[in-house]
Amino acid sequence: MKPAALLTLLLTAMLFNTSAVAAGDAEAGGRLFAKTCGGCHSVGLNARGGFGPQLNGVIGRLAGTTADYQYSDAMKNSGVVWTRETLAAYIENPKKVVSGTRMIFWGISDQQKIENLLTYLETFQAQ
């Protein structure tokens, strides 16, 4: 096979076989939340701060501002607003986004899992 044809074939295969992060799956995000986040955080009608803050309405919220949780000074003074982008970055590497955070979490590198978590959290925006 000629090099140009091989390159075209490889680029076409990459285009169709690598997908950008697909839309999130709230159900899968819920399972991941329960397994990975639910020990410290809560969402839903009776959510409240515990070992970590409750996450109802987190998207669009200024970091460190819920009344029912004592945040670290680093979080309170971060100035971070939790958008999908900042939450995605935080879920991937919390200490990179808020240096000095008390959150003990190693991060998630799988972008689809992050998208699923964000989609799940969005179902609690009106709570």
N, CA, C and O atoms as a MOPAC input file, in Angstrom:
PM7 MOZYME 1SCF
protein

 N      0.85200 1    -1.17000 1     0.00000 1
 C      0.00000 1     0.00000 1     0.00000 1
 C      0.89500 1     1.23000 1     0.00000 1
 O      1.91100 1     1.26500 1     0.69500 1
 N      0.51900 1     2.23400 1    -0.77700 1
 C      1.29200 1     3.46700 1    -0.86600 1
 C      1.18700 1     4.23300 1     0.45500 1
 O      0.15200 1     4.18600 1     1.11900 1
 N      2.25000 1     4.93400 1     0.83200 1
 C      2.24300 1     5.67600 1     2.09500 1
 C      1.08000 1     6.66400 1     2.21000 1
 O      0.48800 1     6.79100 1     3.28100 1
 N      0.75000 1     7.35400 1     1.13600 1
 C     -0.34400 1     8.33500 1     1.19400 1
 C     -1.68000 1     7.63300 1     1.44400 1
 O     -2.51800 1     8.12000 1     2.20300 1
 N     -1.86400 1     6.48500 1     0.79800 1
 C     -3.11500 1     5.74100 1     0.99400 1
 C     -3.19100 1     5.19200 1     2.41400 1
 O     -4.25800 1     5.18200 1     3.02800 1
 N     -2.05900 1     4.73800 1     2.92800 1
 C     -2.01800 1     4.22300 1     4.28900 1
 C     -2.32900 1     5.33400 1     5.29100 1
 O     -3.07700 1     5.12600 1     6.24500 1
 N     -1.75400 1     6.50300 1     5.06800 1
 C     -2.00800 1     7.63600 1     5.94300 1
 C     -3.48900 1     8.02200 1     5.90300 1
 O     -4.08400 1     8.28600 1     6.94800 1
 N     -4.07900 1     8.05700 1     4.73100 1
 C     -5.50400 1     8.37000 1     4.59800 1
 C     -6.34500 1     7.34400 1     5.33100 1
 O     -7.28900 1     7.69700 1     6.03800 1
 N     -6.00500 1     6.07000 1     5.16500 1
 C     -6.73300 1     5.00400 1     5.84100 1
 C     -6.62600 1     5.13700 1     7.35900 1
 O     -7.62200 1     4.99700 1     8.07000 1
 N     -5.42800 1     5.40400 1     7.84800 1
 C     -5.22600 1     5.55300 1     9.28800 1
 C     -5.97800 1     6.76300 1     9.84200 1
 O     -6.60200 1     6.67500 1    10.89900 1
 N     -5.92100 1     7.88000 1     9.13900 1
 C     -6.62700 1     9.07200 1     9.60100 1
 C     -8.13700 1     8.86300 1     9.59900 1
 O     -8.82800 1     9.31700 1    10.51100 1
 N     -8.64800 1     8.18600 1     8.58700 1
 C    -10.08100 1     7.88700 1     8.52500 1
 C    -10.47700 1     6.96600 1     9.66100 1
 O    -11.51200 1     7.17300 1    10.29500 1
 N     -9.67200 1     5.95600 1     9.92400 1
 C     -9.97100 1     5.03300 1    11.01700 1
 C     -9.94700 1     5.76400 1    12.35400 1
 O    -10.79700 1     5.51800 1    13.21000 1
 N     -8.98700 1     6.65400 1    12.53900 1
 C     -8.92100 1     7.41100 1    13.78000 1
 C    -10.13800 1     8.31100 1    13.93100 1
 O    -10.68500 1     8.43600 1    15.02600 1
 N    -10.56200 1     8.93100 1    12.85300 1
 C    -11.70900 1     9.82400 1    12.89100 1
 C    -12.96700 1     9.08600 1    13.31900 1
 O    -13.74100 1     9.60600 1    14.12200 1
 N    -13.18300 1     7.89400 1    12.80100 1
 C    -14.40000 1     7.16100 1    13.09300 1
 C    -14.30500 1     6.25300 1    14.31400 1
 O    -15.33400 1     5.84600 1    14.85200 1
 N    -13.11100 1     5.93100 1    14.75700 1
 C    -12.96700 1     5.03400 1    15.89800 1
 C    -12.69300 1     5.74800 1    17.21000 1
 O    -12.90600 1     5.16300 1    18.27200 1
 N    -12.23300 1     6.97900 1    17.17700 1
 C    -12.05200 1     7.72500 1    18.41000 1
 C    -13.18800 1     8.70600 1    18.49700 1
 O    -13.37300 1     9.54600 1    17.61700 1
 N    -13.92200 1     8.59900 1    19.53000 1
 C    -15.02900 1     9.52400 1    19.67200 1
 C    -14.65200 1    10.57500 1    20.69200 1
 O    -13.96900 1    10.30000 1    21.68000 1
 N    -15.10500 1    11.76500 1    20.43400 1
 C    -14.98600 1    12.78800 1    21.45500 1
 C    -15.84000 1    12.27800 1    22.61700 1
 O    -16.63800 1    11.35700 1    22.44700 1
 N    -15.67400 1    12.85600 1    23.75000 1
 C    -16.46100 1    12.39700 1    24.88300 1
 C    -17.93100 1    12.52800 1    24.51700 1
 O    -18.42200 1    13.61200 1    24.20300 1
 N    -18.60500 1    11.41100 1    24.56500 1
 C    -20.02400 1    11.39800 1    24.22400 1
 C    -20.81200 1    12.06600 1    25.32900 1
 O    -20.31900 1    12.26400 1    26.44000 1
 N    -22.04200 1    12.40900 1    25.00200 1
 C    -22.91500 1    12.98300 1    26.02000 1
 C    -22.93500 1    12.05600 1    27.22100 1
 O    -22.85800 1    10.83500 1    27.08500 1
 N    -23.03700 1    12.64400 1    28.37500 1
 C    -22.98200 1    11.86100 1    29.59700 1
 C    -24.19900 1    10.98900 1    29.80900 1
 O    -25.28200 1    11.26300 1    29.29200 1
 N    -24.00500 1     9.95400 1    30.56500 1
 C    -25.04500 1     9.00000 1    30.93800 1
 C    -25.29400 1     9.18600 1    32.43500 1
 O    -24.47900 1     8.78500 1    33.26600 1
 N    -26.43800 1     9.80300 1    32.76700 1
 C    -26.74700 1    10.10800 1    34.16500 1
 C    -26.83700 1     8.84300 1    35.01700 1
 O    -26.43100 1     8.84900 1    36.18000 1
 N    -27.36100 1     7.76900 1    34.45200 1
 C    -27.47700 1     6.52000 1    35.21900 1
 C    -26.09400 1     5.97400 1    35.57200 1
 O    -25.84600 1     5.57700 1    36.71000 1
 N    -25.20300 1     5.95800 1    34.58900 1
 C    -23.82800 1     5.50700 1    34.85300 1
 C    -23.14500 1     6.46700 1    35.82900 1
 O    -22.38800 1     6.03700 1    36.70000 1
 N    -23.41100 1     7.75700 1    35.68400 1
 C    -22.85700 1     8.74300 1    36.60400 1
 C    -23.34600 1     8.53300 1    38.02300 1
 O    -22.59400 1     8.72300 1    38.97900 1
 N    -24.61000 1     8.14000 1    38.16400 1
 C    -25.17300 1     7.86100 1    39.48500 1
 C    -24.49800 1     6.67800 1    40.15400 1
 O    -24.22300 1     6.70300 1    41.35400 1
 N    -24.23200 1     5.64200 1    39.37100 1
 C    -23.53300 1     4.47000 1    39.92100 1
 C    -22.11500 1     4.84700 1    40.34400 1
 O    -21.64500 1     4.44000 1    41.40600 1
 N    -21.43900 1     5.63000 1    39.50200 1
 C    -20.08100 1     6.05600 1    39.82700 1
 C    -20.08000 1     6.98200 1    41.04200 1
 O    -19.20300 1     6.88200 1    41.90000 1
 N    -21.06000 1     7.87800 1    41.11700 1
 C    -21.17000 1     8.76900 1    42.27100 1
 C    -21.32200 1     7.95900 1    43.55100 1
 O    -20.63100 1     8.21100 1    44.53800 1
 N    -22.22300 1     6.99000 1    43.53100 1
 C    -22.46700 1     6.16700 1    44.72300 1
 C    -21.19200 1     5.45400 1    45.15700 1
 O    -20.90500 1     5.35900 1    46.35100 1
 N    -20.43300 1     4.95800 1    44.19800 1
 C    -19.23100 1     4.18000 1    44.48800 1
 C    -18.04500 1     5.06400 1    44.86600 1
 O    -17.27200 1     4.71600 1    45.75800 1
 N    -17.89900 1     6.19500 1    44.19900 1
 C    -16.69100 1     6.99500 1    44.32500 1
 C    -16.86100 1     8.25200 1    45.18000 1
 O    -15.93500 1     8.65800 1    45.88100 1
 N    -18.03300 1     8.85900 1    45.12100 1
 C    -18.23900 1    10.15900 1    45.76700 1
 C    -19.18000 1    10.09700 1    46.96400 1
 O    -19.07500 1    10.90500 1    47.88800 1
 N    -20.09500 1     9.13700 1    46.94300 1
 C    -21.18000 1     9.08400 1    47.90900 1
 C    -20.77100 1     8.85600 1    49.35300 1
 O    -21.57400 1     9.09800 1    50.25500 1
 N    -19.56500 1     8.40400 1    49.60200 1
 C    -19.11600 1     8.23700 1    50.97500 1
 C    -18.91400 1     9.57300 1    51.68600 1
 O    -18.96500 1     9.64200 1    52.91400 1
 N    -18.68500 1    10.62600 1    50.91400 1
 C    -18.42900 1    11.95400 1    51.49300 1
 C    -19.48000 1    12.98900 1    51.10400 1
 O    -19.78200 1    13.89300 1    51.88400 1
 N    -20.03500 1    12.86200 1    49.90900 1
 C    -20.96700 1    13.85700 1    49.37400 1
 C    -22.36200 1    13.27000 1    49.23000 1
 O    -22.52800 1    12.06300 1    49.05700 1
 N    -23.36700 1    14.14700 1    49.30300 1
 C    -24.73700 1    13.71300 1    49.06600 1
 C    -25.41600 1    14.64900 1    48.08800 1
 O    -25.01500 1    15.80200 1    47.92800 1
 N    -26.44100 1    14.14200 1    47.44200 1
 C    -27.29300 1    14.91200 1    46.53800 1
 C    -28.72500 1    14.45500 1    46.77600 1
 O    -28.96000 1    13.39900 1    47.36300 1
 N    -29.65700 1    15.23800 1    46.32900 1
 C    -31.05300 1    14.84900 1    46.43400 1
 C    -31.79200 1    15.65600 1    47.48000 1
 O    -31.24900 1    16.58200 1    48.08200 1
 N    -33.03500 1    15.28400 1    47.67900 1
 C    -33.94800 1    16.02700 1    48.53600 1
 C    -33.42400 1    16.22500 1    49.95400 1
 O    -33.57100 1    17.31600 1    50.50600 1
 N    -32.83300 1    15.23100 1    50.54700 1
 C    -32.35700 1    15.33000 1    51.92800 1
 C    -30.84100 1    15.51200 1    52.03800 1
 O    -30.25500 1    15.21500 1    53.07900 1
 N    -30.21400 1    15.99400 1    50.98300 1
 C    -28.75700 1    16.16300 1    50.98300 1
 C    -28.33200 1    17.19900 1    52.01200 1
 O    -28.99000 1    18.22200 1    52.20400 1
 N    -27.22900 1    16.91000 1    52.66100 1
 C    -26.65600 1    17.85700 1    53.61100 1
 C    -25.15400 1    17.60000 1    53.67000 1
 O    -24.66400 1    16.54200 1    53.27400 1
 N    -24.45100 1    18.59200 1    54.17100 1
 C    -23.02500 1    18.43600 1    54.33400 1
 C    -22.71000 1    17.37700 1    55.36800 1
 O    -23.44200 1    17.21000 1    56.34400 1
 N    -21.63900 1    16.67700 1    55.15500 1
 C    -21.17600 1    15.64500 1    56.07900 1
 C    -19.66500 1    15.69000 1    56.07300 1
 O    -19.06200 1    16.69100 1    56.45900 1
 N    -19.05500 1    14.60400 1    55.63500 1
 C    -17.60600 1    14.58000 1    55.50200 1
 C    -17.16700 1    15.49300 1    54.35800 1
 O    -16.03000 1    15.96300 1    54.32700 1
 N    -18.08200 1    15.73500 1    53.41900 1
 C    -17.89200 1    16.67400 1    52.31200 1
 C    -19.18100 1    17.45000 1    52.13300 1
 O    -20.20600 1    17.06500 1    52.69500 1
 N    -19.16200 1    18.53800 1    51.36300 1
 C    -20.37900 1    19.32000 1    51.17100 1
 C    -21.40400 1    18.59000 1    50.30800 1
 O    -21.05400 1    17.72600 1    49.50300 1
 N    -22.68000 1    18.95200 1    50.48800 1
 C    -23.71300 1    18.42600 1    49.60200 1
 C    -23.51600 1    19.08600 1    48.23200 1
 O    -22.98200 1    20.19100 1    48.13900 1
 N    -23.94600 1    18.40600 1    47.18900 1
 C    -23.64200 1    18.87600 1    45.83400 1
 C    -24.87300 1    19.26600 1    45.01300 1
 O    -24.77800 1    19.40400 1    43.79300 1
 N    -26.01300 1    19.44400 1    45.65600 1
 C    -27.17500 1    19.95200 1    44.92300 1
 C    -26.85700 1    21.34400 1    44.38200 1
 O    -26.30900 1    22.17700 1    45.10400 1
 N    -27.18900 1    21.59600 1    43.14500 1
 C    -26.98400 1    22.91500 1    42.56000 1
 C    -25.54400 1    23.35300 1    42.47300 1
 O    -25.26500 1    24.55200 1    42.44300 1
 N    -24.62100 1    22.41000 1    42.43200 1
 C    -23.20300 1    22.76300 1    42.45300 1
 C    -22.78100 1    23.52000 1    41.19500 1
 O    -21.93100 1    24.40700 1    41.27500 1
 N    -23.34800 1    23.19300 1    40.04900 1
 C    -22.93800 1    23.85800 1    38.81400 1
 C    -23.46300 1    25.29300 1    38.83500 1
 O    -24.66700 1    25.53400 1    38.93000 1
 N    -22.53600 1    26.22700 1    38.74500 1
 C    -22.85000 1    27.64500 1    38.81400 1
 C    -22.60800 1    28.25200 1    40.18900 1
 O    -22.72400 1    29.46500 1    40.36300 1
 N    -22.27600 1    27.42100 1    41.16000 1
 C    -22.07600 1    27.88600 1    42.53400 1
 C    -20.62300 1    28.29900 1    42.75700 1
 O    -19.70700 1    27.69100 1    42.20300 1
 N    -20.42000 1    29.32300 1    43.56100 1
 C    -19.08500 1    29.72900 1    43.97600 1
 C    -18.55700 1    28.69800 1    44.97100 1
 O    -19.25900 1    28.32900 1    45.91300 1
 N    -17.35200 1    28.24100 1    44.77200 1
 C    -16.75900 1    27.22200 1    45.64500 1
 C    -16.69200 1    27.71300 1    47.08500 1
 O    -16.42800 1    28.88600 1    47.34800 1
 N    -16.93800 1    26.78700 1    48.01300 1
 C    -16.78700 1    27.08300 1    49.43300 1
 C    -17.90400 1    27.91000 1    50.03200 1
 O    -17.67800 1    28.64100 1    50.99600 1
 N    -19.11800 1    27.81200 1    49.47800 1
 C    -20.17900 1    28.71800 1    49.93200 1
 C    -21.42900 1    28.06100 1    50.50100 1
 O    -22.33400 1    28.78500 1    50.91500 1
 N    -21.53800 1    26.73500 1    50.54700 1
 C    -22.73800 1    26.17600 1    51.15700 1
 C    -22.66200 1    26.38400 1    52.67000 1
 O    -21.58300 1    26.33600 1    53.26100 1
 N    -23.80900 1    26.61100 1    53.27700 1
 C    -23.85500 1    26.96600 1    54.69200 1
 C    -23.63600 1    25.77000 1    55.61400 1
 O    -23.27100 1    25.94900 1    56.77600 1
 N    -23.85200 1    24.56000 1    55.11700 1
 C    -23.82600 1    23.39300 1    56.00100 1
 C    -22.51400 1    22.61300 1    55.94700 1
 O    -22.49900 1    21.41300 1    56.22100 1
 N    -21.42700 1    23.27200 1    55.60200 1
 C    -20.13700 1    22.57900 1    55.54500 1
 C    -19.02700 1    23.56400 1    55.88100 1
 O    -19.08600 1    24.72500 1    55.47600 1
 N    -18.02100 1    23.11400 1    56.61300 1
 C    -16.86600 1    23.94300 1    56.92600 1
 C    -15.75600 1    23.66500 1    55.92300 1
 O    -15.09400 1    22.62800 1    55.97500 1
 N    -15.56900 1    24.59500 1    55.02500 1
 C    -14.57900 1    24.45500 1    53.95500 1
 C    -13.19300 1    24.86800 1    54.43400 1
 O    -13.04400 1    25.61700 1    55.39900 1
 N    -12.19200 1    24.36400 1    53.73900 1
 C    -10.81800 1    24.80400 1    53.97600 1
 C    -10.69300 1    26.26300 1    53.52500 1
 O    -11.46700 1    26.73100 1    52.69000 1
 N     -9.72900 1    26.95800 1    54.07600 1
 C     -9.47300 1    28.33000 1    53.63300 1
 C     -9.14000 1    28.35200 1    52.14600 1
 O     -9.52700 1    29.27400 1    51.42800 1
 N     -8.42000 1    27.33400 1    51.69300 1
 C     -8.05400 1    27.27000 1    50.27100 1
 C     -9.30400 1    27.24500 1    49.39100 1
 O     -9.35200 1    27.92900 1    48.36800 1
 N    -10.31300 1    26.46500 1    49.78000 1
 C    -11.53400 1    26.38300 1    48.98400 1
 C    -12.32300 1    27.67900 1    49.09600 1
 O    -12.78500 1    28.20600 1    48.08400 1
 N    -12.48700 1    28.20000 1    50.30600 1
 C    -13.25100 1    29.43600 1    50.50000 1
 C    -12.64200 1    30.60500 1    49.74500 1
 O    -13.36600 1    31.47700 1    49.26400 1
 N    -11.33000 1    30.63400 1    49.63800 1
 C    -10.64500 1    31.75900 1    49.01200 1
 C    -10.23900 1    31.49900 1    47.56400 1
 O     -9.53000 1    32.30900 1    46.96700 1
 N    -10.67700 1    30.38300 1    46.99700 1
 C    -10.23000 1    29.99900 1    45.64900 1
 C    -10.79900 1    30.89000 1    44.55600 1
 O    -10.15100 1    31.09700 1    43.53100 1
 N    -11.98800 1    31.41500 1    44.75600 1
 C    -12.62800 1    32.21000 1    43.70200 1
 C    -13.17900 1    31.36900 1    42.57000 1
 O    -13.64700 1    31.90800 1    41.56700 1
 N    -13.13100 1    30.05900 1    42.71900 1
 C    -13.59600 1    29.15200 1    41.66800 1
 C    -15.12300 1    29.14200 1    41.61900 1
 O    -15.78800 1    29.02300 1    42.64800 1
 N    -15.66000 1    29.26800 1    40.42300 1
 C    -17.08700 1    29.04500 1    40.19700 1
 C    -17.19200 1    27.69400 1    39.51700 1
 O    -16.50600 1    27.43400 1    38.52900 1
 N    -18.05400 1    26.83000 1    40.04800 1
 C    -18.15900 1    25.47000 1    39.53000 1
 C    -18.98400 1    25.42000 1    38.24200 1
 O    -20.20400 1    25.26200 1    38.26400 1
 N    -18.28300 1    25.55800 1    37.13800 1
 C    -18.87600 1    25.32300 1    35.82100 1
 C    -18.61400 1    23.86500 1    35.46200 1
 O    -17.90200 1    23.16700 1    36.18500 1
 N    -19.17400 1    23.40900 1    34.37300 1
 C    -18.85800 1    22.04300 1    33.92500 1
 C    -17.35600 1    21.89600 1    33.72300 1
 O    -16.77800 1    20.86600 1    34.06900 1
 N    -16.72700 1    22.91700 1    33.16800 1
 C    -15.29500 1    22.83900 1    32.87300 1
 C    -14.45700 1    22.80300 1    34.14500 1
 O    -13.53200 1    21.99900 1    34.25300 1
 N    -14.77400 1    23.67000 1    35.11300 1
 C    -13.97400 1    23.66600 1    36.33800 1
 C    -14.22900 1    22.40500 1    37.15300 1
 O    -13.30500 1    21.86700 1    37.76400 1
 N    -15.47400 1    21.92500 1    37.17000 1
 C    -15.75900 1    20.66600 1    37.87300 1
 C    -15.03900 1    19.50000 1    37.21300 1
 O    -14.49500 1    18.63500 1    37.89800 1
 N    -15.03400 1    19.47400 1    35.88400 1
 C    -14.34000 1    18.39300 1    35.17200 1
 C    -12.86000 1    18.39900 1    35.52700 1
 O    -12.27500 1    17.35000 1    35.79700 1
 N    -12.26000 1    19.57700 1    35.52500 1
 C    -10.84100 1    19.68100 1    35.88000 1
 C    -10.60900 1    19.27200 1    37.33200 1
 O     -9.61200 1    18.61900 1    37.63900 1
 N    -11.51900 1    19.65100 1    38.22500 1
 C    -11.39100 1    19.31300 1    39.64300 1
 C    -11.54300 1    17.81100 1    39.87600 1
 O    -10.79900 1    17.21600 1    40.65500 1
 N    -12.50300 1    17.21300 1    39.20300 1
 C    -12.69300 1    15.76500 1    39.33700 1
 C    -11.46000 1    15.02600 1    38.82700 1
 O    -11.08700 1    13.98600 1    39.37000 1
 N    -10.83600 1    15.55600 1    37.79800 1
 C     -9.63300 1    14.92300 1    37.25100 1
 C     -8.43700 1    15.09700 1    38.18900 1
 O     -7.66200 1    14.15900 1    38.37600 1
 N     -8.27800 1    16.27500 1    38.77800 1
 C     -7.11400 1    16.54300 1    39.63100 1
 C     -7.45800 1    17.66900 1    40.60800 1
 O     -7.15900 1    18.83100 1    40.33400 1
 N     -8.08000 1    17.34200 1    41.74200 1
 C     -8.54500 1    18.37600 1    42.67000 1
 C     -7.46500 1    19.36000 1    43.11500 1
 O     -7.70800 1    20.56600 1    43.14600 1
 N     -6.30900 1    18.87800 1    43.44900 1
 C     -5.26400 1    19.75500 1    43.97900 1
 C     -4.68100 1    20.68900 1    42.92100 1
 O     -4.08800 1    21.71300 1    43.25800 1
 N     -4.84300 1    20.34800 1    41.66500 1
 C     -4.38900 1    21.22700 1    40.59400 1
 C     -5.32700 1    22.42600 1    40.45800 1
 O     -4.88500 1    23.52400 1    40.12100 1
 N     -6.61700 1    22.22000 1    40.71800 1
 C     -7.60100 1    23.29500 1    40.58500 1
 C     -7.64500 1    24.14900 1    41.84500 1
 O     -7.69800 1    25.37600 1    41.76100 1
 N     -7.62400 1    23.50500 1    43.02000 1
 C     -7.63200 1    24.23200 1    44.29700 1
 C     -6.49100 1    23.68800 1    45.15100 1
 O     -6.65100 1    22.72800 1    45.90400 1
 N     -5.35700 1    24.32100 1    45.01100 1
 C     -4.19400 1    23.91800 1    45.79300 1
 C     -4.50300 1    24.13000 1    47.27100 1
 O     -4.93100 1    25.21300 1    47.67000 1
 N     -4.28900 1    23.11400 1    48.07100 1
 C     -4.56400 1    23.20200 1    49.49400 1
 C     -5.93700 1    22.68800 1    49.89600 1
 O     -6.31700 1    22.77400 1    51.06400 1
 N     -6.68800 1    22.15000 1    48.92800 1
 C     -7.98200 1    21.56900 1    49.27600 1
 C     -7.79400 1    20.41900 1    50.25800 1
 O     -6.78100 1    19.72100 1    50.22600 1
 N     -8.78000 1    20.23100 1    51.12800 1
 C     -8.71700 1    19.10800 1    52.06500 1
 C     -9.26400 1    17.83400 1    51.45400 1
 O     -9.13100 1    16.75600 1    52.03400 1
 N     -9.86900 1    17.94700 1    50.30600 1
 C    -10.48000 1    16.76700 1    49.69200 1
 C     -9.40800 1    15.72200 1    49.40900 1
 O     -8.41900 1    15.98000 1    48.72300 1
 N     -9.63700 1    14.54300 1    49.95800 1
 C     -8.71100 1    13.43300 1    49.75600 1
 C     -9.29600 1    12.58000 1    48.64000 1
 O    -10.16500 1    11.73900 1    48.87000 1
 N     -8.81200 1    12.80800 1    47.44700 1
 C     -9.33400 1    12.13300 1    46.26300 1
 C     -8.24500 1    12.10400 1    45.22000 1
 O     -7.62000 1    13.12900 1    44.95000 1
 N     -8.00800 1    10.96600 1    44.63600 1
 C     -6.92000 1    10.76700 1    43.67600 1
 C     -7.25900 1    11.28000 1    42.29500 1
 O     -6.35700 1    11.47100 1    41.48000 1
 N     -8.53400 1    11.51300 1    42.00100 1
 C     -8.95000 1    12.00900 1    40.69300 1
 C     -9.38600 1    10.89400 1    39.76400 1
 O     -9.12200 1     9.71800 1    40.01300 1
 N    -10.04700 1    11.27700 1    38.70600 1
 C    -10.51900 1    10.35800 1    37.67100 1
 C     -9.99100 1    10.87100 1    36.34200 1
 O    -10.22700 1    12.02700 1    35.98900 1
 N     -9.28900 1    10.04300 1    35.61100 1
 C     -8.72400 1    10.48500 1    34.33500 1
 C     -9.61800 1    10.16800 1    33.14300 1
 O     -9.45000 1    10.75800 1    32.07600 1
 N    -10.55200 1     9.26100 1    33.30300 1
 C    -11.42900 1     8.85100 1    32.20400 1
 C    -12.46000 1     9.95200 1    31.94000 1
 O    -13.35700 1    10.17900 1    32.75100 1
 N    -12.32200 1    10.62900 1    30.80100 1
 C    -13.18300 1    11.76800 1    30.48200 1
 C    -14.65600 1    11.37300 1    30.35400 1
 O    -15.53200 1    12.17700 1    30.67000 1
 N    -14.94200 1    10.16600 1    29.90100 1
 C    -16.33500 1     9.73100 1    29.79900 1
 C    -16.94900 1     9.56600 1    31.19200 1
 O    -18.11000 1     9.92000 1    31.40100 1
 N    -16.19000 1     9.04100 1    32.13100 1
 C    -16.69000 1     8.91300 1    33.50400 1
 C    -16.95400 1    10.28200 1    34.11400 1
 O    -17.94600 1    10.47300 1    34.81800 1
 N    -16.06400 1    11.23600 1    33.84400 1
 C    -16.26900 1    12.60100 1    34.33200 1
 C    -17.53900 1    13.18300 1    33.72900 1
 O    -18.34100 1    13.79300 1    34.43600 1
 N    -17.72600 1    13.00000 1    32.43900 1
 C    -18.93200 1    13.49200 1    31.76500 1
 C    -20.17400 1    12.84400 1    32.36900 1
 O    -21.18300 1    13.52200 1    32.56300 1
 N    -20.12500 1    11.56300 1    32.66600 1
 C    -21.25500 1    10.87700 1    33.28700 1
 C    -21.56100 1    11.46800 1    34.66600 1
 O    -22.72600 1    11.69100 1    34.99800 1
 N    -20.53200 1    11.72100 1    35.46300 1
 C    -20.72900 1    12.33100 1    36.78200 1
 C    -21.36000 1    13.71400 1    36.65900 1
 O    -22.28400 1    14.04500 1    37.40100 1
 N    -20.86700 1    14.51000 1    35.73400 1
 C    -21.41500 1    15.85500 1    35.55100 1
 C    -22.87500 1    15.80300 1    35.11900 1
 O    -23.69700 1    16.58900 1    35.59000 1
 N    -23.19000 1    14.88600 1    34.23100 1
 C    -24.56900 1    14.73300 1    33.77700 1
 C    -25.45600 1    14.32100 1    34.94600 1
 O    -26.57700 1    14.81300 1    35.07600 1
 N    -24.97200 1    13.43500 1    35.78400 1
 C    -25.71100 1    13.02500 1    36.97500 1
 C    -25.91300 1    14.21800 1    37.91500 1
 O    -27.02700 1    14.44300 1    38.38700 1
 N    -24.86500 1    14.97600 1    38.19100 1
 C    -24.97800 1    16.12200 1    39.09300 1
 C    -25.94800 1    17.16700 1    38.55400 1
 O    -26.63300 1    17.83900 1    39.32400 1
 N    -26.00500 1    17.30100 1    37.24100 1
 C    -26.93800 1    18.25900 1    36.64500 1
 C    -28.38800 1    17.91200 1    36.94200 1
 O    -29.24600 1    18.79400 1    36.90900 1
 N    -28.67800 1    16.66100 1    37.22900 1
 C    -30.05900 1    16.28800 1    37.55000 1
 C    -30.47300 1    16.81500 1    38.91700 1
 O    -31.64700 1    16.72900 1    39.27700 1
 N    -29.52100 1    17.36500 1    39.69500 1
 C    -29.81000 1    17.90600 1    41.01300 1
 C    -29.63900 1    19.42300 1    41.07600 1
 O    -29.45700 1    19.98200 1    42.15700 1
 N    -29.69700 1    20.07500 1    39.94800 1
 C    -29.52300 1    21.52400 1    39.91500 1
 C    -30.67200 1    22.25600 1    40.59200 1
 O    -30.45400 1    23.30200 1    41.20400 1
 N    -31.88400 1    21.73500 1    40.50000 1
 C    -33.05300 1    22.44400 1    41.03900 1
 C    -33.34000 1    22.09700 1    42.49300 1
 O    -34.28300 1    22.63600 1    43.07200 1
 N    -32.56500 1    21.22600 1    43.08800 1
 C    -32.83700 1    20.77100 1    44.45900 1
 C    -32.57400 1    21.87200 1    45.46000 1
 O    -32.74900 1    21.67000 1    46.66100 1

